[in-house]
Amino acid sequence: MTLEDQIDKERLPRHLAVIMDGNGRWAKQKGLFRSMGHENGTKAVREIVEACAKLPIPYLTLYAFSTENWNRPKLEVDTLMRLLVSSLKKEIKTLTDNNIKLNAIGNLDSLPKKAHRELMDVIERTKSNSRMTLTLALSYGSREEITKTIKEISLKVKNNLISPSNIDESVINNHLYTRDLPDVDLLIRTSGEERISNFLLWQIAYAELYFTETLWPDYRKEHLYEAILNYQNRERRFGKTSEQL
Ligand code: FPP
């Protein structure tokens, strides 16, 4: 039985989030420029997106560029933005063929004009697709998202649009970039690093965390199936006891 066949299709994670790490180290190991790591990373993106759509996993969120990534050398930032534009141009057909809706979270206004325009175009052209929502976290940082949320809610309080006693978790959820997405069920990070790096801090409150040594450019659908099988062998208690479940 293949790994894919062993997966229980009734118990798939509804929302899978991935920290795609290790592009630089992959390139270094091969004596290549870091940009080659990112280029090969886009191949892994394509394979994982297709595999998720096929299962299907209804929500897939990829950490493509963090607020902190702006501090990388300009050449590398330019490469990542160029890859974003070329991938969007190239993959619009894959998205359409697989009925995938593209979404983006983060401080999108800080993206270069060309990348912003291309992104908005693909979001518009795929907005009626319904099999899977693929969210790219771009210029995304969880602390920035939470700060923005607090500012917006404070302003509503100041303008008497909401009373402080009515602020609950759903009000906060509705102000996050992820307002249209469910909580994360499974978070995967590649490359052996075991940290969250300012990604979806609020949304992973009850997520299962899965870390793998595989570097992102080497990540293939079999690795994804292993992670899902591992997830399906865990007991998610959400604060309750085993007996209560
Ligand atoms: C982390 O590897 C990866 C990134 C900062 C960018 C991820 C981007 C891609 C996979 C390609 C473009 C994506 C899309 C959606 C078109 P790293 O550079 O931090 O690796 P290192 O830790 O080994 O240096």
Boltz pocket constraint, residues with backbone or C-beta under 6 A from the ligand:
constraints:
  - pocket:
      binder: B
      contacts: [[A, 20], [A, 21], [A, 22], [A, 23], [A, 24], [A, 25], [A, 26], [A, 37], [A, 38], [A, 39], [A, 41], [A, 42], [A, 45], [A, 62], [A, 63], [A, 64], [A, 65], [A, 69], [A, 80], [A, 83], [A, 84], [A, 87], [A, 88], [A, 136], [A, 191], [A, 216]]
      max_distance: 6.0
